């Protein structure tokens, strides 16, 4: 039995007042499989705690999803059953090789094909601390068409970036979280951009087990999508989400950054082990225990 009704009617919060406007459809997308069930379950438990009425879509990373399907049903998420044929074809073209299964990280792009007017994509090596409702209704043509939480200066491009004027002075970002609409960025934009500019992409992309992040950056930069940082869009929000963040404090059980700004989520990007002794790790542990207890009933 699900804990809540799957996909309640999608209602769009007004950007300024929080009032409902039913003309828009908003939701959150994640990617998961059974291999990362230890991350997926705490994420889902934190989602249930902070965003119980906001529709959640779970995109399968591969076919290893027996527990993942059960978790989606338990937490009222929609399991996206459609095969991402175009995305998988693109991933094989960009990252060929029989053993190159990490190219499946491009499946996060399926978030752009969901039946939503705006979507938040977020990685599942994350727990949420706050309601995501204020993140919606902020997009604006020509001003902010793609919202990100954190910059990423080291893990996007290599030194040849300087040879291409369209990459000068662009915001490099972590693609573990973004907000957009297919009004501004479509799956077809990735396919068309790679048809014409794959050679440039491969020339500038950073190597080292990086797949989706250089691509999402490159396509948004090449197409001139207007990128904005979350703190410049949502008042009192923080760009901080790193699991090793310094100076974090808590108010009413929710984290604040060193400047007192509200941290919306914690991301264990690059972590090689499950959380144990960091500033956010106690919260992750509690969500993990609660999720596994719920899952095993």
Order of alpha helices (4+ residues) and beta strands (2+ residues): beta-beta-beta-alpha-beta-alpha-beta-alpha-beta-beta-beta-beta-alpha-alpha-beta-beta-beta-beta-alpha
